[in-house]
Amino acid sequence: MEEKPRPKIDLNRVPMPRQDPKVRRRNFNEVALGYTDEMALREASRCIQCPKRPCVAGCPVNVDIPDFIKAVRDGNMVEAVKVLKSKNSLPGICGRVCPQETQCEEVCSLGKKGAPVAIGRLERYVADWERKQNPGFNKVVDLAPPTGKKVAVIGSGPAGLTCAADLAKMGHKVTIFEALHVAGGVLMYGIPEFRLPKEIVRAEIEYVKSLGVEIKLDSVMGKLATVDELLASGYDAVFLGTGAGLPMFLNIPGENFNGIYSANEFLTRVNLMKAYLFPEYDTPVKIGRRVAVIGGGNVAMDAARCALRLGAEEVYIVYRRSRVEMPARREEVENAEEEGVIFKFLTNPKRFIGNEQGWVTAMECYEMELGEPDASGRRRPVVKEGSEFIMEVDIVIVALGTTPNPLIPSTTTGLETRKNGTVVADEETGKTTKERVWAGGDVVTGAATVISAMGAGKRAAASIDAYLRGL
């Protein structure tokens, strides 16, 4: 019998529909509009279902990627949701902000000949499809019988939510303690609406709560109760997912002038406190005519794009290395450029200049050149002598990274930390130096990605479960 020829594989991925840059640069609506049913089917059909499944190993939470994509291709959306949420409790979030291009998509077999399968876009499609179904549909996993064990999770960011969800599925009683007045951590205060709509975050938090997880808001642990007190009050284990919310600064002259924000403060005002909805929300956030954002990561892109939307005439990204070394996702850099953000590479501030009223008016900068690679593997920026120049600015946003808040470590006996304030924890299990305490996410690694924090939360949940069961 003659074999049928195999269908030709499309080497080009289906483009993501997006708002026009001229329109979106003045609104906070989501930039990426999502696949239609027909687009998702076309993209899912590109997956060759290779036997080695490298994409699964490339995913920090080990989603069975070929299986959920096959379900999409076959039109079995219920199965697609079930496969996806068996490993990932936050797919709508991951589908939007996870850097798939350096993880699952980077190792996609199809990428050897053409564009890799758009795994993140399909993940978002499945999550959005599920969210639009009837209430209650999203309870697609069976919970293990109750174990009678109690776990406290401190922090409701991606690491805490993932750890809590997995432990609840395993039958444990979980309580999340969140310092802010809303749950979600960096997902709520750090990532703008145009990249991650807050209704998506709230919906996925509701899913975690539907598993039986209790969330206590306005609970500043270390003040309200210490880790030691939680363990003494009946909790069998504690997971620290407190993130890294303490901003880093340049430590150069003039940094205390008015009009100089940390990216944390600026984005918290804009996102969590809804300054972008003025005057409905009367949250003060000053935006000048010329805004400079110092840094080259995703947070810098978010801050620059927010400033543009809030009315700044000129927004600059000031970065001390070249485009090649920028840690931000390529997609976010391209979006920022399309919207009109101006990039000043190989530039670094020397000092800030202000007026008699105490407001920043300019900054003196150096031109830089790249030397030998440093510990990060990137070429080290070196000052070009005699290259100083003045750049007029009204607002400066410093986006150089963050470190963990010291409140929990300083109030917890026996918890070892590093010089930079991160908690010492085993990479595979999340176990800390303190008995019955685990940690994961940015509080351990320093500022990193949402999906890496979720992976840490997942590994810690497995380790906590084994401990609670005496395994």
N, C-alpha and C positions, 0 to 999 in steps of 0.2 A: 504494500500500500504506500502510495507516494505521500511523503510528509508535507504538511502545509508550511509554507514559508512563515517564519516568525515576523510579527508586525514590526515595522521600522520604529526604532526608539527616537523620540523627539529629543534632541540634545539641548534645546533651548527651554528654559523654564517659563511658565506662564507669568507675565508681569503682574505686579501688585497695583491695582488701581489706587491713585492717590489724589488728594486735593491739589488744585493748581497752586504753585508756589506764590503767585501774586495774591491769591485769595487767602491762603492759609497763614501767611505771615502776619495777618492781622486778626486771626481768630484762634481760639484754643480747642477747636474741634479736632477729632482724631485725624491725623495726616493720612495714614494708610486706611483704605476703606474696606478691605477684606475681599476675599474671593467670592464670586457668585457660585452657585451650584455647578454650572457648566465649567467654570474655570477650575474648581476643585477637582472635578472628575478628570479633566484633561491633565492636571498636574499629577494626580494620584496614579494615572495610567503610565506615567514616565518611570515609576519605580520598577526595577527589573527583578525585585524579590530575590536578590542574590543569596546563596546559602550561607555565606560567612557572616552576614549581617554586621558589618563594621560600625554602622550607625548606632547600634544598640550600645556597643562598648564606648562609643564616643559621647554618649549621653550621660551626664553626671547622676541622673536618677534612673538610668537603665530602662527607659520606656521601650516597649516592644514595637519599635517604629514600623518595620515592614508589615506587622499584623494590623496596626490601626490604619495604615495607608491602604492595605488591601481591602479592608472593610469599607473605606470610603469609595474605592474604585468599584466595589460590588454593590454600592448603594445601601449597605447595612450600617446605618449611622448609629443605631443602638449598640452594636458590637464595637464600633470605632470608639464610642465614648467609654465603654466598659474596659477596653484594652488600655486606653490612654489613662483613665483615672485609677486603674489598678496600681500604677506606679507614680502618677503625678496628680496631686490634689489641686494644683493651681495651673491648669493648662492654658486658660485664657490669658493669664499673666505671662507665662513662659512663651507662648506663641507670639507675644508682642515685644518682650524686652530681652529674651535669652539670646546670646550671641551664637546662634546656631552655626554661623559661617566658620567659627573656629573650633567647633565641637562635632556634632553629629554630621552636619553637611560637609565639613572639611574632609571626612573620611568616606563619604558616599562613593560607592563604586562607579556610579555614573559620572562623577566628577573627573574621572581620568580621561574621558572623551569629550565631555561637554559640561554644561552647567549641572551641578548636583541638584537632586530633588529638593524642592522648597519645603523642607520638613516643618520649619517654624510656621509658615503660612498655612499649611494643612492642619497643624495643631490648633492654631487660632480658629480656623474654619470649623473644626469639630467642636471646640469649646463654645464658640458662639452659637452653633446650631443647637447644642444642648441647652444653653441658657435661655433660648427662645421657646423651649417646649413647655408643657404644662408644669405648674408648681409641683414639686415633689418628685419629678422625673429623675432629678440628678442623684438620688440615692441609689447608686448602681453597684455598691459593694456590700457584701455581707460582713457583719461585725463578728469577731470571735466572742465566745461566751465571756462574761465578766470575770476578771481575775481577782477582784477585791483590792488590787494595788492602786495607789495614788501617785501621780507624777505632777510636779509643778514645772511649768515652762515659763521662763522669764523672758518676755519680749515676743511680740506678735508679728515680726517681720517674716521674710520667706523661710528662714531656718526654723523659727519657732512654730510657724503654722504647719510646716511639713512634718516636723518631729511630732507635734501634737496629733495631727491627723493619722499618722502611721501608728502611733501608740494607741489611739482610740480604736482603730481597726483591729488591733491586737487584743482588745478587750480591757484595756486599762482605763481608769478614770483620770482624765487630764484637766487641769486648770491652767489657763494662760493668764499671766499677770502683765498688763501693759501700762506703761507709765503715762502715755498720752490719753486724750479723751476719745480717740478713735483707734480701732485696731488696724494693723497693716504695716506699721513701721515705715521703712524707707519707701515702700510701695505707695504710701499715702502722702508722705511729706516731701519725698525727694524726686519723684518722677512726674513730669508734667502731664496734665490732662490730654494734651495732643499726642502723647506717646503711649500713655496708659490711662484710659478713662477710669475714673474712680468707681463707676457703677460696676465695672468688671471686677475690681478688687473686692468691693462689698459683696458681690454675688459669690465669689469664691471663698470668702470668709464665712458666709452663711452656710456654704457646703461643709466647711470644716466643723462649724457648730452643729450641723445636722448629724454629724457622727457622734455627738454626745460631748464635745469639748466645750467647757465653760470658759468664757473670757471675762476677766475682771479688769475694767478700765480705771484710769486715774490711780494706778497702783504703783507707786515708785518704790520698787524693792531696794533694800539697803536703807531706806527710811521707814517705810511702812512695816517691814519685817526684813530680817536678814536671812540669808540662805541657811544659816545654822538654825534659826528659829523655825523656818519652814520644815526642815528635816526633823526637828524636835516635836513639831505639831502634828505629825502623822503622815507626811509625805514620804514615800519610799525612795524617791529619786528626784533630782532637780536637773533641768536642762537650761543652760544659759544661752540665749539667742538674742543678746542685747545689742548686737550690731556695733557699728563704729560711728558714733554721732558727734565726735569732738573734732572741730575743724582745725586744720593746720594753716599756718600763716607764713608769710615771707620773712618776717622779722627784719624789716628794713625801715629806715627813717620815714616818718610821716604816715605810718600804717594806721594810726589812731584818728586820722581826720574823719569827719563826718562824710558820708557818701561812700565809704568803703565797707562792703558787706563780705561776710563769708558766704560761700555758695549755700551752705546749710541754712543760714538765716534767710537768705533771699528766697530760696526755693520753698522753705517752710511757710513763709509769708504768702507766697504766690499760690502754692498748692494746698497745703493743709488749712491755712487761714483764708484761702480763697480771695486774695487780693485781685486776682484777674477778673472777678465778678463785681468790681466796684461800679456803682455805689451800693449795689445790693448787699455786699459785705464791705464794710468800711475799714478795711485793714490797711494801715499805712505802708506804702512801699514807694520810695522816691525813684523815679526814672528820669535821667537827664537826657540831653540831646546826644552826647557821645558816651557810650558805655564800653569799658574794657573788661574782658573776662580773662583772668590769668589762669592758664592751664590747658591741657589738651585731651582730657578724658571725656567720657559720656556726660559727666556732671557739668563740665564746662560747656558742652554743646547745649545741654538742657537750659542752663542759665542764660546763655547768649540768645537762644531762640525765644525764651520767655521775655527777655528785655525787649526784643524786637516787637513782639506781639503787644507789649504794654506801651508802645509808642516811641521808643528811642529812634532817632533818625539814623544814627550810625552805631553799629555794634561790631566790636573787634574781638577776635580771639588772639591773645598774645601768648605765644608758646615758644619756649627756649630751644626746642629742637626743630627738625624739619617735618614735613608732612609724613614722611616714611615712618618716623618713630612715634607718631601720635597713637596713644592707646585707645582712643574712641573708636567705636564701630564705624566702618567705612560708610555704611548707610546713613548714620547720623551726621557725619561730616558732609556728605553729599546733600542731605536735606538742608543743613545749615547754609551751605553755599548757595543752593537754589533760592533760599529765602532772603539772601542778601547779606549774610554775616561775612565780614571781611577778615581774612586770616593774615596775621603778621607772624611769620615763622622766624626762627633764629633771633628772637627778641626776648629780653628779660628786664623787668623793672629794677632800677638801682635805688630810687627813692620816690616818694610822693610829695607833691607840692600843693599847698593849700592857701586859702585867703584868710583875711583877718577874722572872718566869722567862723573859721574852723572847718570849712568845707574843702574837699579835694577839688583842685582845678586842673591838675596836670600830673604827669609822671615822667621822670627822667629814666630813659631806658638805655641798655647796652645792646649793640648788635653782638650776636654769638656766632661761633663756628664750631663744628663738630670735631672732637678729638677721638681718642681710643674708646672702645666699649667699656662701660662700667659694670657694676654687679648685676644690673637689670638686663645686660646684653645689648643695650642700646648705646650708640656713640655718645660720649659725654660732652655736653655743651661747655665751651670755653669762651670767656669774654674776649672780644676783639678790641684790643687796646685803642683808645682814642675814638671810639665809635659812638660815644654818648649822644643822644638826641632827646628833644622834648616832645611829648605827645599830650595834647590837650584832652582832658576827660572830665566828665561831670560825675560819673558813677564808676566804681571799680568793684568787681566781684571776684573774690579769690577762691579758685577751685583747684586746690593743690592736693586734695586728699583728706582723709580723716583717720582718727585713732579712737579706740574705745573709751567710753566714759569710765573713770576710775571708781565710781560709787560702789559697784558690786564687789570688785576685788578688794577694795579698802575696808569693806565690812565683813569679809568672809575669811575665816581662819583656815590656813592650810592650802589656800588657792594660789598657785604659783603663776606669776606673770612675767613677760619679757620686758626689756627696757622701754619698748614702744607702747607698753600698756596692754598688749594682747595677752589673752589667757593661754597658758600652756596646756595643750590637749593632744591626745593621740590622733594622728591623721585618719586612721581607719575606723576607730571606735568612738572618738570624741571624749574619751575618759580624761578627766583632769587629774591633778595631783591630790584632789580632795575626794575622799570616799563618798560614793553615791551622788557625785556631781559630774555632769557631762557638759560639754560646750561645743558650739559649732557656728560657722558663718563668719561674718566680719569681725566678731569679738575675738576670734582665734587667728584669722588670716590677715586682718586689716581689710580696708575697703576692697571688695572684689565684686563678682557678679551675683545676680539673683539666683541663677541656677546652681552656682557652686555652693551658695549658702543652703539651698534646698538639698543638694547632695549630702552636705555635712549633717543636716537635720535628719535625713533618712538613715544614714549610717549610725548616727547616735541612737535613733529609735530602735534599731535592730539590736544594738549593744545593750540598751536599757532593758529591752524585752528579755533578752537572754539572762541578764542579771536578775530580774524580777522572778523569772521562772527557775532560777537556780541552775542554769545550764552552763 
